[in-house]
Amino acid sequence: MPRTITGRVLANQFARSGTAVAANYRAACRGRSRAEFIAKLGIVEEEADETLFWLELAIESGALPANRLSDLLEEANQLIAIFVASRKPARTSLNRQSKIGNRKSVPSL
């Protein structure tokens, strides 16, 4: 990043959101339940998307040329796709379990 106010702000935001992806992914993997895993993976997805935003802003602001960030943009998009794809089956499985659980709680007539 350039040694300007804009460059420092972008670098700081990129570092925060980028490291939050890793920290929240670890927390998701250590989730105590499927619901907690899904919720924390949602945070991972949001942080990865925010990181992508800061990369795009660095290009749009002229802080860095697009050709220098193209590999990082591609990797960020791939990671977001992986996190989205990981949440879908977990949510589907949780919804099936919830419906079964609700049937048991309905009193019989």
VENRA-V552013 format. One record per helix or strand of 2 or more residues. SS is the DSSP state (alpha for helix, beta for strand). FROM is the first residue (numbers start at 1). LEN is the number of residues. If there is no record, write none. Layout:
BEGIN
ss	from	len
SS	FROM	LEN
SS	FROM	LEN
END
This chain:
BEGIN
ss	from	len
alpha	5	25
alpha	34	27
alpha	66	40
END
